[in-house]
Amino acid sequence: MFVSPRRIQIFDTTLRDGGESPGVALRPQEKAEIAAELERLGVDVVEAGPAGDVEGARAVTAAVTAPAVAVLARAQQHDLDAAAGALAGARRPLVHLVVSTEEETAVRWAVERARAHAAEVQLSVEDATAADSVRVAHLCGLAVEAGATAVGLPDAAGRMLPSVYAAFLADVRRRCPALERVALSAHCHDDLGLAVAGSLAAVEAGAGRVECTVNGIGARAGNASLEELVVALRVRADHFGVETGVDTSRIAAVSRLVARRTGYVVQPNKAIVGANAFAHEAGIHQDGMLKDERTYQIIDPSEVGVRMTLPLGKHSGRHAFAKACAERGIHVSGEELNAAFRRFKALADLGGAVPIDAVFEEVTA
């Protein structure tokens, strides 16, 4: 009998945690533009910002219909009132409450107060991974009893190894059976370069919601990268056995938009969305790709909205050079091709791009 895969919710915090990246200052209209693209992408939650950014949150609520719109609030009357105002008019308002393990007495009151204004409330224990799992489990139980619809256990400092984070989540789940009734949310930072690995481990440990950002932007070294997380779950569905609602073909478009609006350029070798992610210059790789694209590529680039390229450079081989010539309408073979290729290699050794036309300007048959 066919059993449908477990559905993982994607909680996008590009506009909130990503917006905390040094130097980033997204205006309300820019938040709305990115939020609309995130809705097309298919995320489940768009976190618009902190409760105090009323204009930004209202711009986001006006731009989307399907995803929940979240604002971050502390367990304080002022923040909760601001959250209510920021989410006024949202079709699916979500208050994202953040507490520390020292705020036990505020949990029930804050969740109940938030539920008075929003059908969805996520309570996140900010210092969860630095605390004892018994205490964290107790706070989780209080939150669920008070009406929280999701509980987040973030690795806010990026301290956890993936296996340790997974074990922590599993232990808290075991100690708090009430968590089976709500979404358990993972949130990893990339201080050790392990945010995506930690998030994937969290999924294996039973998390049903993952918080991430486009291009992995965020405070300090950033957050778990949405594109890497989603594509890993898709490509390795045989291992994880889960699915998301993300339309991966729109990943490249939203990545470019976020890069433009934040001014954070994506590094060329960035997985999934980097300029070189599907580029093959080495001769042995180019030869293999020309024979079978699966040789050095486990992801179909069209699935993420890009295409594979065979850039010509110092490391390129004869086959790729001949293909590039043919694509330009230049058909050469035998010694003529050999001479052209030698000239190309000589120019490539000087560094920089080598236009095909420049090769043939000085090559004679």
ZAVEX-425925 format. One record per residue (C-alpha): residue in one letter; x, y, z. Coordinates in steps of 0.05 Angstrom, whole numbers, always signed. Layout:
N
+---+--------+--------+--------+
: r :     xx :     yy :     zz :
+---+--------+--------+--------+
: A :      X :      Y :      Z :
...
+---+--------+--------+--------+
// end
This chain:
365
+---+--------+--------+--------+
: r :     xx :     yy :     zz :
+---+--------+--------+--------+
: M :     +0 :     +0 :     +0 :
: F :    +26 :    +69 :    -19 :
: V :    +40 :   +115 :    +40 :
: S :    +47 :   +189 :    +23 :
: P :   +113 :   +220 :    +46 :
: R :   +115 :   +261 :   +110 :
: R :   +106 :   +335 :    +94 :
: I :   +159 :   +383 :   +119 :
: Q :   +138 :   +456 :   +128 :
: I :   +186 :   +509 :   +103 :
: F :   +188 :   +569 :   +150 :
: D :   +224 :   +623 :   +112 :
: T :   +257 :   +676 :   +154 :
: T :   +295 :   +713 :    +99 :
: L :   +259 :   +778 :   +115 :
: R :   +269 :   +773 :   +190 :
: D :   +332 :   +734 :   +208 :
: G :   +362 :   +746 :   +139 :
: G :   +344 :   +819 :   +147 :
: E :   +390 :   +820 :   +208 :
: S :   +451 :   +810 :   +164 :
: P :   +499 :   +868 :   +173 :
: G :   +484 :   +924 :   +124 :
: V :   +417 :   +897 :   +102 :
: A :   +358 :   +946 :   +108 :
: L :   +298 :   +921 :    +69 :
: R :   +243 :   +972 :    +57 :
: P :   +169 :   +952 :    +62 :
: Q :   +160 :   +949 :    -14 :
: E :   +223 :   +905 :    -20 :
: K :   +197 :   +859 :    +33 :
: A :   +131 :   +854 :     -4 :
: E :   +167 :   +839 :    -70 :
: I :   +208 :   +783 :    -39 :
: A :   +147 :   +756 :     +0 :
: A :   +107 :   +750 :    -65 :
: E :   +164 :   +710 :    -96 :
: L :   +168 :   +666 :    -35 :
: E :    +94 :   +651 :    -42 :
: R :   +105 :   +630 :   -114 :
: L :   +162 :   +587 :    -90 :
: G :   +113 :   +551 :    -44 :
: V :   +139 :   +564 :    +27 :
: D :    +91 :   +551 :    +84 :
: V :   +110 :   +610 :   +129 :
: V :   +139 :   +679 :   +113 :
: E :   +168 :   +713 :   +174 :
: A :   +160 :   +786 :   +159 :
: G :   +204 :   +815 :   +214 :
: P :   +202 :   +834 :   +288 :
: A :   +138 :   +858 :   +318 :
: G :   +163 :   +930 :   +317 :
: D :   +167 :   +932 :   +241 :
: V :    +93 :   +945 :   +231 :
: E :   +100 :   +975 :   +161 :
: G :   +142 :   +918 :   +136 :
: A :    +95 :   +865 :   +164 :
: R :    +33 :   +899 :   +135 :
: A :    +67 :   +904 :    +67 :
: V :    +80 :   +829 :    +70 :
: T :     +9 :   +812 :    +92 :
: A :    -18 :   +851 :    +33 :
: A :    +28 :   +815 :    -16 :
: V :    +13 :   +742 :     +0 :
: T :    -49 :   +699 :    +10 :
: A :    -29 :   +626 :    +20 :
: P :    +29 :   +626 :    +69 :
: A :    +23 :   +643 :   +142 :
: V :    +55 :   +711 :   +158 :
: A :    +95 :   +711 :   +222 :
: V :   +124 :   +766 :   +265 :
: L :   +174 :   +755 :   +321 :
: A :   +154 :   +778 :   +390 :
: R :   +182 :   +772 :   +460 :
: A :   +138 :   +751 :   +519 :
: Q :   +123 :   +823 :   +536 :
: Q :    +58 :   +862 :   +532 :
: H :    +87 :   +916 :   +487 :
: D :   +114 :   +865 :   +437 :
: L :    +50 :   +825 :   +436 :
: D :     +8 :   +887 :   +424 :
: A :    +55 :   +908 :   +368 :
: A :    +50 :   +839 :   +337 :
: A :    -25 :   +842 :   +337 :
: G :    -23 :   +909 :   +301 :
: A :    +29 :   +886 :   +251 :
: L :    -12 :   +824 :   +233 :
: A :    -78 :   +860 :   +227 :
: G :   -110 :   +839 :   +162 :
: A :    -66 :   +778 :   +152 :
: R :   -104 :   +718 :   +125 :
: R :    -61 :   +670 :   +166 :
: P :    -29 :   +710 :   +223 :
: L :    +26 :   +674 :   +263 :
: V :    +58 :   +702 :   +325 :
: H :   +128 :   +675 :   +335 :
: L :   +142 :   +680 :   +409 :
: V :   +213 :   +676 :   +433 :
: V :   +228 :   +661 :   +506 :
: S :   +289 :   +640 :   +545 :
: T :   +291 :   +581 :   +593 :
: E :   +289 :   +631 :   +650 :
: E :   +220 :   +657 :   +629 :
: E :   +179 :   +596 :   +651 :
: T :   +126 :   +638 :   +686 :
: A :   +113 :   +679 :   +624 :
: V :   +101 :   +621 :   +576 :
: R :    +28 :   +606 :   +589 :
: W :     +8 :   +679 :   +593 :
: A :    +46 :   +698 :   +529 :
: V :    +19 :   +640 :   +488 :
: E :    -53 :   +653 :   +511 :
: R :    -45 :   +727 :   +496 :
: A :    -17 :   +713 :   +427 :
: R :    -73 :   +663 :   +411 :
: A :   -123 :   +719 :   +424 :
: H :    -96 :   +754 :   +362 :
: A :    -71 :   +696 :   +318 :
: A :    -95 :   +626 :   +303 :
: E :    -23 :   +603 :   +298 :
: V :    +29 :   +612 :   +352 :
: Q :    +99 :   +584 :   +352 :
: L :   +138 :   +587 :   +417 :
: S :   +213 :   +582 :   +408 :
: V :   +260 :   +570 :   +466 :
: E :   +317 :   +616 :   +445 :
: D :   +372 :   +583 :   +486 :
: A :   +345 :   +512 :   +479 :
: T :   +409 :   +477 :   +458 :
: A :   +448 :   +509 :   +516 :
: A :   +398 :   +484 :   +567 :
: D :   +380 :   +418 :   +600 :
: S :   +331 :   +377 :   +558 :
: V :   +287 :   +364 :   +620 :
: R :   +275 :   +438 :   +630 :
: V :   +265 :   +450 :   +555 :
: A :   +215 :   +393 :   +552 :
: H :   +177 :   +423 :   +610 :
: L :   +172 :   +491 :   +574 :
: C :   +148 :   +456 :   +511 :
: G :    +93 :   +422 :   +550 :
: L :    +70 :   +488 :   +580 :
: A :    +69 :   +520 :   +511 :
: V :    +27 :   +464 :   +480 :
: E :    -22 :   +464 :   +539 :
: A :    -31 :   +539 :   +531 :
: G :    -49 :   +532 :   +457 :
: A :    +16 :   +537 :   +418 :
: T :    +10 :   +506 :   +349 :
: A :    +85 :   +497 :   +340 :
: V :   +147 :   +495 :   +383 :
: G :   +216 :   +515 :   +360 :
: L :   +281 :   +490 :   +389 :
: P :   +334 :   +533 :   +355 :
: D :   +409 :   +524 :   +355 :
: A :   +415 :   +599 :   +360 :
: A :   +491 :   +600 :   +368 :
: G :   +506 :   +547 :   +316 :
: R :   +542 :   +505 :   +369 :
: M :   +512 :   +437 :   +355 :
: L :   +539 :   +380 :   +313 :
: P :   +483 :   +350 :   +270 :
: S :   +481 :   +284 :   +307 :
: V :   +481 :   +319 :   +375 :
: Y :   +424 :   +366 :   +353 :
: A :   +384 :   +307 :   +328 :
: A :   +395 :   +270 :   +394 :
: F :   +374 :   +332 :   +433 :
: L :   +309 :   +339 :   +393 :
: A :   +294 :   +265 :   +401 :
: D :   +305 :   +269 :   +476 :
: V :   +259 :   +329 :   +484 :
: R :   +206 :   +294 :   +443 :
: R :   +211 :   +232 :   +487 :
: R :   +204 :   +274 :   +550 :
: C :   +146 :   +316 :   +522 :
: P :    +94 :   +272 :   +488 :
: A :    +51 :   +334 :   +477 :
: L :    +99 :   +354 :   +421 :
: E :    +67 :   +300 :   +377 :
: R :     +6 :   +344 :   +372 :
: V :    +42 :   +405 :   +343 :
: A :    +96 :   +422 :   +293 :
: L :   +167 :   +416 :   +319 :
: S :   +210 :   +469 :   +286 :
: A :   +285 :   +468 :   +275 :
: H :   +327 :   +530 :   +267 :
: C :   +402 :   +525 :   +255 :
: H :   +456 :   +577 :   +247 :
: D :   +518 :   +567 :   +204 :
: D :   +574 :   +586 :   +251 :
: L :   +608 :   +519 :   +240 :
: G :   +583 :   +511 :   +168 :
: L :   +533 :   +458 :   +193 :
: A :   +466 :   +493 :   +189 :
: V :   +438 :   +452 :   +131 :
: A :   +468 :   +388 :   +159 :
: G :   +437 :   +403 :   +227 :
: S :   +369 :   +418 :   +195 :
: L :   +371 :   +353 :   +156 :
: A :   +388 :   +316 :   +220 :
: A :   +330 :   +350 :   +254 :
: V :   +283 :   +324 :   +200 :
: E :   +308 :   +254 :   +212 :
: A :   +296 :   +265 :   +287 :
: G :   +223 :   +282 :   +274 :
: A :   +221 :   +358 :   +262 :
: G :   +162 :   +375 :   +218 :
: R :   +181 :   +448 :   +205 :
: V :   +249 :   +478 :   +186 :
: E :   +268 :   +551 :   +189 :
: C :   +315 :   +575 :   +134 :
: T :   +333 :   +634 :    +90 :
: V :   +344 :   +644 :    +15 :
: N :   +419 :   +642 :     +0 :
: G :   +432 :   +624 :    +72 :
: I :   +435 :   +697 :    +94 :
: G :   +427 :   +717 :   +166 :
: A :   +461 :   +741 :   +229 :
: R :   +536 :   +725 :   +234 :
: A :   +552 :   +667 :   +187 :
: G :   +479 :   +661 :   +167 :
: N :   +423 :   +610 :   +171 :
: A :   +407 :   +543 :   +139 :
: S :   +402 :   +555 :    +64 :
: L :   +332 :   +543 :    +38 :
: E :   +355 :   +521 :    -30 :
: E :   +406 :   +471 :     -4 :
: L :   +357 :   +443 :    +47 :
: V :   +299 :   +434 :     -1 :
: V :   +340 :   +405 :    -58 :
: A :   +375 :   +357 :    -11 :
: L :   +308 :   +332 :    +14 :
: R :   +285 :   +325 :    -59 :
: V :   +347 :   +292 :    -88 :
: R :   +355 :   +245 :    -29 :
: A :   +281 :   +229 :    -21 :
: D :   +303 :   +156 :    -21 :
: H :   +336 :   +170 :    +46 :
: F :   +292 :   +221 :    +80 :
: G :   +224 :   +199 :    +54 :
: V :   +194 :   +268 :    +61 :
: E :   +169 :   +323 :    +15 :
: T :   +160 :   +399 :    +16 :
: G :   +112 :   +444 :    -21 :
: V :   +169 :   +482 :    -55 :
: D :   +170 :   +491 :   -130 :
: T :   +244 :   +482 :   -140 :
: S :   +242 :   +510 :   -211 :
: R :   +233 :   +579 :   -179 :
: I :   +294 :   +575 :   -134 :
: A :   +342 :   +611 :   -180 :
: A :   +294 :   +669 :   -190 :
: V :   +282 :   +681 :   -116 :
: S :   +357 :   +674 :   -103 :
: R :   +373 :   +728 :   -153 :
: L :   +319 :   +774 :   -126 :
: V :   +344 :   +767 :    -54 :
: A :   +416 :   +780 :    -76 :
: R :   +395 :   +844 :   -113 :
: R :   +352 :   +871 :    -57 :
: T :   +401 :   +856 :     +0 :
: G :   +465 :   +871 :    -38 :
: Y :   +493 :   +804 :    -15 :
: V :   +526 :   +772 :    -75 :
: V :   +522 :   +697 :    -80 :
: Q :   +591 :   +664 :    -80 :
: P :   +605 :   +629 :   -146 :
: N :   +616 :   +561 :   -115 :
: K :   +552 :   +564 :    -72 :
: A :   +513 :   +499 :    -76 :
: I :   +450 :   +501 :   -120 :
: V :   +449 :   +576 :   -136 :
: G :   +523 :   +594 :   -146 :
: A :   +545 :   +613 :   -216 :
: N :   +591 :   +552 :   -217 :
: A :   +542 :   +502 :   -186 :
: F :   +529 :   +470 :   -254 :
: A :   +590 :   +494 :   -292 :
: H :   +643 :   +444 :   -314 :
: E :   +710 :   +470 :   -340 :
: A :   +758 :   +413 :   -326 :
: G :   +770 :   +373 :   -389 :
: I :   +756 :   +305 :   -358 :
: H :   +691 :   +330 :   -329 :
: Q :   +670 :   +362 :   -394 :
: D :   +684 :   +298 :   -432 :
: G :   +643 :   +259 :   -382 :
: M :   +585 :   +308 :   -383 :
: L :   +582 :   +307 :   -459 :
: K :   +574 :   +232 :   -456 :
: D :   +525 :   +230 :   -398 :
: E :   +503 :   +290 :   -355 :
: R :   +494 :   +244 :   -295 :
: T :   +569 :   +230 :   -293 :
: Y :   +586 :   +290 :   -250 :
: Q :   +517 :   +319 :   -234 :
: I :   +466 :   +290 :   -185 :
: I :   +418 :   +348 :   -194 :
: D :   +381 :   +365 :   -258 :
: P :   +396 :   +440 :   -264 :
: S :   +329 :   +453 :   -298 :
: E :   +295 :   +431 :   -234 :
: V :   +323 :   +492 :   -198 :
: G :   +313 :   +540 :   -256 :
: V :   +383 :   +541 :   -286 :
: R :   +422 :   +504 :   -339 :
: M :   +487 :   +466 :   -342 :
: T :   +546 :   +501 :   -376 :
: L :   +614 :   +480 :   -402 :
: P :   +655 :   +544 :   -396 :
: L :   +718 :   +546 :   -437 :
: G :   +781 :   +560 :   -397 :
: K :   +850 :   +536 :   -381 :
: H :   +825 :   +468 :   -359 :
: S :   +778 :   +454 :   -417 :
: G :   +787 :   +394 :   -463 :
: R :   +785 :   +385 :   -538 :
: H :   +715 :   +357 :   -540 :
: A :   +684 :   +416 :   -504 :
: F :   +723 :   +464 :   -548 :
: A :   +698 :   +430 :   -611 :
: K :   +626 :   +432 :   -585 :
: A :   +632 :   +506 :   -569 :
: C :   +659 :   +519 :   -640 :
: A :   +601 :   +480 :   -671 :
: E :   +551 :   +520 :   -629 :
: R :   +580 :   +583 :   -659 :
: G :   +573 :   +554 :   -729 :
: I :   +648 :   +540 :   -736 :
: H :   +658 :   +469 :   -760 :
: V :   +730 :   +446 :   -757 :
: S :   +762 :   +378 :   -753 :
: G :   +828 :   +342 :   -760 :
: E :   +891 :   +385 :   -760 :
: E :   +850 :   +449 :   -766 :
: L :   +816 :   +432 :   -700 :
: N :   +882 :   +413 :   -669 :
: A :   +914 :   +479 :   -689 :
: A :   +855 :   +519 :   -663 :
: F :   +855 :   +481 :   -598 :
: R :   +929 :   +494 :   -587 :
: R :   +918 :   +567 :   -599 :
: F :   +860 :   +567 :   -551 :
: K :   +902 :   +534 :   -497 :
: A :   +957 :   +585 :   -506 :
: L :   +909 :   +642 :   -498 :
: A :   +874 :   +609 :   -439 :
: D :   +941 :   +601 :   -403 :
: L :   +945 :   +677 :   -402 :
: G :   +882 :   +679 :   -358 :
: G :   +813 :   +706 :   -368 :
: A :   +758 :   +687 :   -417 :
: V :   +777 :   +668 :   -488 :
: P :   +724 :   +685 :   -541 :
: I :   +720 :   +634 :   -596 :
: D :   +728 :   +688 :   -649 :
: A :   +795 :   +708 :   -618 :
: V :   +821 :   +638 :   -629 :
: F :   +806 :   +637 :   -703 :
: E :   +831 :   +707 :   -717 :
: E :   +902 :   +680 :   -715 :
: V :   +893 :   +608 :   -735 :
: T :   +905 :   +585 :   -806 :
: A :   +884 :   +518 :   -834 :
+---+--------+--------+--------+
// end
